[in-house]
């Protein structure tokens, strides 16, 4: 004989409030059917006879419906012996299993002092979590867990809340969704993971101009002023060590001086990676279309275009060829390929 489906099937309901209202109407129907059996020994019959008939549902009816759903849940998913022992579970006057906490002398509500036990990975646990989340403006995991524990206790509550919100809340899924699925990250290049001496493979980037104070003594007279300088930043691809060299300007000749000083200190590198200049020209086209572009941004753009001329100049490339240095330029509009240089360049800038 096939098993009959239960009258109160929580799996069919989409929200905790809907489950309570449907259960309350079922109880109202049973109350009318059981009218005149107030002297019955059935405690459930005595409980539902205590409500007066009304056109709309009342708060006592909703509470009775909620207690019934919770009792059915605890009967279907009873706690394990370890849970009953560790959580000090007990039956209250509504025949519900509740947690005996150490907050009985606090000013909290009775539910917060002794929350109702709910088994994890169940439909009712999912519904009450969803209600606590949505009724508090789609709160985060920690906030939803704290609100939920003011009334219910679910083992591994934070993990359960995170799982429920990730699977059921469509609004949060839409806010967290990305415009497209990112491809799998490829392997790191060999020059970043192979064991080698420091600065055997390095990246170079400029930042500036930086205003510095100067002081010059001529004929016992001190002359003070402010001068702009640039800084060439060399980054080791393997160890992430950095080497800074001051450049008086951003010409090719001055960069060759900084490169020679770097080689004299660190040795001749096998390869040098730097920015691709085409992204500078693309940025120039974008900025010229914006009438409200700031003067500072224009100066920085001109400096970056000057660095392009520096890195791609014939003097620099001939010097690299004579030293057998392989020069690599990152692809156009692929700033992430210079990730080994940009963080150090940004952190080295003065405030």
VEXDREN-2710 file (C-alpha; in Angstrom, 1 decimal):
% VEXDREN-2710
k/r/px/py/pz
1/UNK/0.0/0.0/0.0
2/UNK/1.6/3.3/-1.0
3/UNK/2.4/5.7/1.8
4/UNK/0.0/8.6/2.1
5/UNK/1.5/12.1/1.8
6/UNK/1.4/14.2/5.0
7/UNK/-1.3/16.8/5.4
8/UNK/1.2/19.4/6.5
9/UNK/4.1/19.1/4.0
10/UNK/6.6/21.8/4.7
11/UNK/8.5/20.9/1.5
12/UNK/5.7/22.4/-0.6
13/UNK/5.8/25.9/1.0
14/UNK/8.1/28.7/-0.2
15/UNK/8.2/30.8/3.0
16/UNK/7.9/30.4/6.8
17/UNK/5.0/32.9/7.0
18/UNK/3.1/31.0/4.3
19/UNK/3.7/27.7/6.2
20/UNK/2.3/29.1/9.4
21/UNK/-0.8/30.6/7.8
22/UNK/-1.7/27.4/5.9
23/UNK/-1.2/25.4/9.1
24/UNK/-3.4/27.9/11.0
25/UNK/-6.2/27.4/8.5
26/UNK/-5.9/23.7/8.8
27/UNK/-6.1/23.9/12.6
28/UNK/-9.1/26.2/12.3
29/UNK/-10.8/23.6/10.1
30/UNK/-10.0/20.8/12.6
31/UNK/-11.2/22.9/15.4
32/UNK/-14.6/23.2/13.8
33/UNK/-14.6/19.5/13.1
34/UNK/-13.7/18.7/16.7
35/UNK/-16.2/21.1/18.2
36/UNK/-17.7/19.6/21.3
37/UNK/-14.8/17.5/22.2
38/UNK/-13.2/19.8/24.7
39/UNK/-13.3/17.1/27.3
40/UNK/-11.2/14.9/25.1
41/UNK/-8.0/13.5/26.4
42/UNK/-6.2/14.6/23.2
43/UNK/-4.0/17.6/24.2
44/UNK/-4.0/18.9/20.6
45/UNK/-7.8/19.0/20.6
46/UNK/-7.8/20.9/23.9
47/UNK/-5.2/23.3/22.6
48/UNK/-7.0/24.3/19.4
49/UNK/-10.4/24.6/21.2
50/UNK/-9.0/27.6/23.1
51/UNK/-9.3/30.0/20.1
52/UNK/-12.4/31.9/19.2
53/UNK/-13.5/31.7/15.6
54/UNK/-12.7/34.9/13.7
55/UNK/-12.8/36.1/10.1
56/UNK/-9.0/36.6/10.0
57/UNK/-6.3/34.7/11.6
58/UNK/-5.3/35.7/15.1
59/UNK/-1.9/35.8/16.7
60/UNK/-2.7/32.9/19.1
61/UNK/-3.7/30.8/16.0
62/UNK/-0.4/31.6/14.3
63/UNK/1.6/30.7/17.4
64/UNK/-0.3/27.4/17.7
65/UNK/0.5/26.7/14.1
66/UNK/4.1/27.5/14.6
67/UNK/4.4/25.3/17.6
68/UNK/2.8/22.4/15.7
69/UNK/5.2/22.7/12.8
70/UNK/8.1/22.9/15.2
71/UNK/6.9/19.8/17.1
72/UNK/6.5/17.9/13.9
73/UNK/9.9/18.9/12.8
74/UNK/11.6/17.8/16.0
75/UNK/9.7/14.5/15.9
76/UNK/10.9/13.9/12.4
77/UNK/14.5/15.1/13.0
78/UNK/15.3/14.4/16.6
79/UNK/18.6/15.5/18.1
80/UNK/21.4/13.0/18.5
81/UNK/22.5/11.8/21.9
82/UNK/25.6/14.0/21.6
83/UNK/23.5/17.1/20.7
84/UNK/21.1/16.5/23.5
85/UNK/23.9/16.1/26.0
86/UNK/26.1/19.0/24.8
87/UNK/23.3/21.5/24.3
88/UNK/21.4/20.5/27.5
89/UNK/18.1/20.2/25.6
90/UNK/14.8/20.1/27.6
91/UNK/11.1/20.1/26.8
92/UNK/9.2/23.3/27.6
93/UNK/5.5/23.7/28.3
94/UNK/4.7/23.7/24.6
95/UNK/6.5/20.3/24.3
96/UNK/9.3/21.9/22.3
97/UNK/13.0/21.0/22.6
98/UNK/14.9/24.1/23.7
99/UNK/18.5/24.9/24.5
100/UNK/19.4/25.5/28.2
101/UNK/22.0/28.3/27.9
102/UNK/23.8/30.3/30.6
103/UNK/21.9/33.5/29.9
104/UNK/18.9/32.8/32.1
105/UNK/19.7/35.8/34.4
106/UNK/20.1/38.2/31.5
107/UNK/17.6/40.8/30.2
108/UNK/17.1/38.9/26.9
109/UNK/13.8/37.5/25.8
110/UNK/12.9/33.9/26.7
111/UNK/13.6/32.7/23.2
112/UNK/17.0/34.3/23.2
113/UNK/17.8/32.7/26.6
114/UNK/16.5/29.3/25.6
115/UNK/16.3/29.1/21.8
116/UNK/14.3/26.4/20.1
117/UNK/16.4/23.5/18.6
118/UNK/16.2/23.0/14.9
119/UNK/18.1/20.3/13.0
120/UNK/20.4/21.5/10.3
121/UNK/19.9/20.8/6.6
122/UNK/16.1/20.6/6.9
123/UNK/13.4/22.5/5.1
124/UNK/12.2/24.4/8.2
125/UNK/15.7/25.5/9.1
126/UNK/15.9/26.8/5.5
127/UNK/12.6/28.7/5.8
128/UNK/13.3/30.4/9.1
129/UNK/16.8/31.4/7.8
130/UNK/15.3/32.8/4.7
131/UNK/12.7/34.8/6.7
132/UNK/15.3/36.2/9.0
133/UNK/17.4/37.2/6.0
134/UNK/14.7/38.9/4.0
135/UNK/12.9/40.6/6.8
136/UNK/16.2/42.4/7.8
137/UNK/16.9/43.9/4.3
138/UNK/18.9/40.9/3.1
139/UNK/21.4/41.1/5.9
140/UNK/24.8/39.5/5.6
141/UNK/25.7/36.0/6.9
142/UNK/26.9/37.1/10.4
143/UNK/24.0/39.5/10.9
144/UNK/21.4/36.9/9.8
145/UNK/23.0/34.3/12.1
146/UNK/22.8/36.6/15.1
147/UNK/19.2/37.5/14.4
148/UNK/18.3/33.8/13.9
149/UNK/19.9/32.8/17.2
150/UNK/17.6/35.2/19.1
151/UNK/14.8/32.5/18.5
152/UNK/16.3/29.3/17.1
153/UNK/19.4/27.3/17.5
154/UNK/20.7/25.4/14.5
155/UNK/23.9/23.3/14.8
156/UNK/26.7/24.9/12.7
157/UNK/24.4/27.9/12.3
158/UNK/26.8/30.2/10.4
159/UNK/27.7/27.5/7.9
160/UNK/24.0/26.6/7.4
161/UNK/23.0/30.3/6.9
162/UNK/25.8/30.8/4.4
163/UNK/24.7/27.7/2.4
164/UNK/21.0/28.7/2.5
165/UNK/21.6/32.3/1.4
166/UNK/23.9/31.2/-1.4
167/UNK/21.3/28.8/-2.8
168/UNK/17.9/30.4/-2.2
169/UNK/18.3/34.3/-2.2
170/UNK/17.9/35.3/-5.8
171/UNK/18.4/39.0/-5.0
172/UNK/21.7/38.4/-3.4
173/UNK/22.8/36.1/-6.2
174/UNK/22.0/38.9/-8.7
175/UNK/24.1/41.4/-6.7
176/UNK/27.0/39.0/-6.4
177/UNK/26.8/37.9/-10.0
178/UNK/29.6/38.7/-12.4
179/UNK/29.0/39.9/-16.0
180/UNK/30.7/36.9/-17.4
181/UNK/32.4/33.8/-16.1
182/UNK/36.2/34.3/-15.8
183/UNK/38.3/31.7/-17.5
184/UNK/40.6/29.4/-15.5
185/UNK/43.8/31.1/-14.5
186/UNK/46.8/29.8/-16.6
187/UNK/50.1/28.7/-15.1
188/UNK/52.5/31.4/-14.0
189/UNK/55.4/32.1/-16.5
190/UNK/58.6/30.2/-16.0
191/UNK/60.6/33.4/-15.2
192/UNK/58.4/33.9/-12.1
193/UNK/58.5/30.4/-10.6
194/UNK/61.9/28.9/-11.7
195/UNK/64.7/29.1/-9.2
196/UNK/67.2/31.8/-10.2
197/UNK/69.4/34.5/-8.8
198/UNK/67.7/37.7/-7.7
199/UNK/66.9/40.2/-10.5
200/UNK/67.7/37.6/-13.2
201/UNK/64.2/38.4/-14.5
202/UNK/62.9/41.8/-13.6
203/UNK/60.3/44.3/-14.4
204/UNK/60.8/48.1/-14.7
205/UNK/58.3/50.9/-14.3
206/UNK/58.6/54.6/-13.7
207/UNK/56.6/56.7/-11.3
208/UNK/56.7/60.5/-10.8
209/UNK/57.4/63.3/-11.1
210/UNK/58.2/63.7/-7.4
211/UNK/58.9/67.1/-6.0
212/UNK/62.0/67.2/-3.8
213/UNK/63.7/70.0/-2.0
214/UNK/67.2/70.9/-3.2
215/UNK/70.0/72.9/-1.5
216/UNK/73.0/74.2/-3.3
217/UNK/76.0/76.1/-1.8
218/UNK/77.8/78.5/-4.2
219/UNK/80.4/81.0/-2.9
220/UNK/79.2/80.4/0.7
221/UNK/75.6/81.2/-0.4
222/UNK/72.9/78.6/0.1
223/UNK/70.3/78.4/-2.6
224/UNK/67.2/76.3/-1.9
225/UNK/64.5/75.2/-4.3
226/UNK/62.2/72.5/-5.4
227/UNK/63.0/70.1/-8.2
228/UNK/61.0/67.4/-9.9
229/UNK/62.6/63.9/-10.3
230/UNK/61.4/60.5/-11.5
231/UNK/62.1/57.1/-9.9
232/UNK/62.8/53.9/-11.9
233/UNK/61.5/50.9/-10.0
234/UNK/63.1/47.5/-10.8
235/UNK/61.2/44.4/-9.5
236/UNK/62.5/40.9/-9.2
237/UNK/60.0/38.5/-10.8
238/UNK/60.9/35.6/-8.5
239/UNK/61.7/37.1/-5.1
240/UNK/59.5/40.3/-5.4
241/UNK/62.5/42.4/-4.2
242/UNK/62.6/45.9/-5.5
243/UNK/65.4/48.3/-6.5
244/UNK/64.9/52.0/-6.8
245/UNK/67.0/54.4/-8.9
246/UNK/66.5/58.2/-9.1
247/UNK/66.3/59.7/-12.6
248/UNK/66.7/63.4/-13.0
249/UNK/64.4/63.3/-16.0
250/UNK/62.6/60.7/-18.1
251/UNK/64.8/60.8/-21.2
252/UNK/66.4/57.8/-22.7
253/UNK/69.8/58.8/-21.7
254/UNK/68.9/59.3/-18.1
255/UNK/67.2/55.9/-18.1
256/UNK/70.4/54.3/-19.5
257/UNK/72.2/55.8/-16.5
258/UNK/69.7/54.3/-14.1
259/UNK/69.9/50.9/-15.9
260/UNK/73.8/51.0/-15.7
261/UNK/73.7/51.7/-12.0
262/UNK/71.2/48.9/-11.5
263/UNK/73.4/46.4/-13.5
264/UNK/76.5/47.5/-11.6
265/UNK/74.7/46.7/-8.3
266/UNK/72.5/43.7/-9.2
267/UNK/74.2/42.2/-12.3
268/UNK/73.0/41.9/-15.9
269/UNK/69.4/40.6/-16.0
270/UNK/68.3/37.9/-18.5
271/UNK/65.1/39.7/-19.3
272/UNK/63.3/43.0/-18.5
273/UNK/59.5/43.4/-18.7
274/UNK/57.9/46.9/-19.0
275/UNK/54.7/48.5/-20.1
276/UNK/53.4/48.5/-23.7
277/UNK/53.2/52.0/-25.0
278/UNK/50.1/51.5/-27.1
279/UNK/47.9/51.6/-24.0
280/UNK/49.3/55.1/-23.4
281/UNK/48.1/56.3/-26.7
282/UNK/44.7/54.7/-26.1
283/UNK/44.5/56.5/-22.8
284/UNK/45.4/59.8/-24.6
285/UNK/42.5/59.4/-27.0
286/UNK/40.1/58.8/-24.1
287/UNK/41.3/61.8/-22.1
288/UNK/41.1/64.2/-25.0
289/UNK/37.4/63.4/-25.4
290/UNK/36.8/64.5/-21.9
291/UNK/36.6/68.3/-21.6
292/UNK/36.7/68.1/-17.8
293/UNK/40.0/66.3/-17.6
294/UNK/42.2/67.6/-14.9
295/UNK/45.5/69.2/-15.6
296/UNK/47.3/66.8/-13.3
297/UNK/46.0/63.8/-15.3
298/UNK/47.3/65.4/-18.5
299/UNK/50.7/65.9/-17.0
300/UNK/50.8/62.3/-15.8
301/UNK/49.7/61.1/-19.3
302/UNK/52.5/63.1/-21.0
303/UNK/55.0/61.6/-18.5
304/UNK/53.8/58.1/-19.3
305/UNK/54.0/58.7/-23.1
306/UNK/57.5/60.0/-22.4
307/UNK/58.4/56.7/-20.6
308/UNK/57.2/54.9/-23.7
309/UNK/59.7/56.8/-25.8
310/UNK/62.3/56.0/-23.2
311/UNK/61.8/52.3/-23.1
312/UNK/61.4/52.0/-26.9
313/UNK/64.2/54.3/-27.8
314/UNK/67.0/53.1/-30.0
315/UNK/69.7/53.8/-27.4
316/UNK/67.9/51.6/-24.7
317/UNK/67.3/48.8/-27.1
318/UNK/70.8/48.8/-28.5
319/UNK/72.2/48.8/-25.0
320/UNK/70.0/45.9/-24.1
321/UNK/71.0/44.0/-27.2
322/UNK/74.7/44.5/-26.4
323/UNK/74.2/43.2/-22.9
324/UNK/72.1/40.3/-24.2
325/UNK/69.0/41.4/-22.3
326/UNK/65.7/40.2/-23.7
327/UNK/63.2/43.1/-23.4
328/UNK/59.5/42.2/-23.2
329/UNK/56.6/44.5/-23.5
330/UNK/53.2/43.5/-22.0
331/UNK/50.3/43.3/-24.4
332/UNK/48.1/46.2/-25.2
333/UNK/45.3/46.9/-22.7
334/UNK/46.5/44.1/-20.5
335/UNK/47.5/45.9/-17.4
336/UNK/47.1/42.8/-15.2
337/UNK/50.1/41.3/-16.9
338/UNK/52.2/43.9/-15.1
339/UNK/50.8/42.9/-11.7
340/UNK/54.3/42.1/-10.5
341/UNK/55.3/45.8/-10.9
342/UNK/52.3/47.9/-10.3
343/UNK/51.7/47.1/-6.6
344/UNK/55.2/48.1/-5.6
345/UNK/55.1/51.1/-7.8
346/UNK/51.9/52.3/-6.1
347/UNK/53.2/51.6/-2.6
348/UNK/56.5/53.4/-3.3
349/UNK/54.8/56.6/-4.2
350/UNK/54.9/59.4/-1.6
351/UNK/51.6/60.2/0.0
END
